[in-house]
Amino acid sequence: MMTIRPSEDRGHNKLSWLDSHFTFSFDQYYDPQHVQFRSLRVINEDVVAPSQGFPMHPHRDMEILTWILEGQLEHRDSGGGRGVIRPGELQHMTAGRGVMHSEFNPSPKEPVHLLQIWILPDRRGLDPEYEQLAFADRDLRNKFELVAGPRAPITIHQDASLHIARLDGGKEARLAIAPGRFAWVQVASGAVQVNGKALAAGDGAAISGEPEIHAEAREPAELLTFDLA
């Protein structure tokens, strides 16, 4: 079974410096039908204006992933973690027992377009962690590449894995789903058919009871796929 979450049905908030779409309930946007999916709690699509960003603020007991679509984002946190994230680079932060962090667009001219993802951890009170890793385009091209999870290049403290695929137009990729597991597909860009159903940029889909994800690109596309307990 596949249930589509259309892009236009997401929550939306626009400030002078920030344009955000919320797949799941977040901050002042609340939809009781879309609070989370399994351990996947947040998928926010943000566009941050040049020389703007999120000032220092606290988080705790959450696995936070940031994936840049366009532009760059500068990260700083109270644990000493810092770095500039660019397209093809995945940032992970374990908020654990508590961390302060800021995210800032260092460009004076170009906006930054990103996806921020929160996953509920498998236990509370973990030590805060920060890591950032670049993935070569060839490793993501026309296949689902494992980038984050309990035994992946980027570690998540949860029985959840993230695969990313960049598909050329007309290409396809498949990802097996083990019995009893669930998946969420988020289309970051382009247009695809997923298990025979059309999805476009911003659309998401919850998948259960199916043996695989079969994605076919109708035009160049980028997909994030979560394998969830």
Buried (B, 14 or more C-beta within 10 A) or exposed (E): EBEBBEBEBBBEBEEEBBBBBBBBBBEEBEBEEBEBBBBBBBBBBBBBBBEBBBEEEEBBBBBBBBBBBEBBBBBBBEBEBEBBBBBBBBBBBBBBEEBBBBBBBBBEEEBBBBBBBBBBBBEEEBEBBBBBBEBEEEBBBBBBBBBBBEEBBBBBBBBBBBBBBBBEEEBBBEBEBEEEBBBBBBBBBBBBBBBEEEBBBBBBBBBBEEEEBBBBBBBBBBBBBBBBE
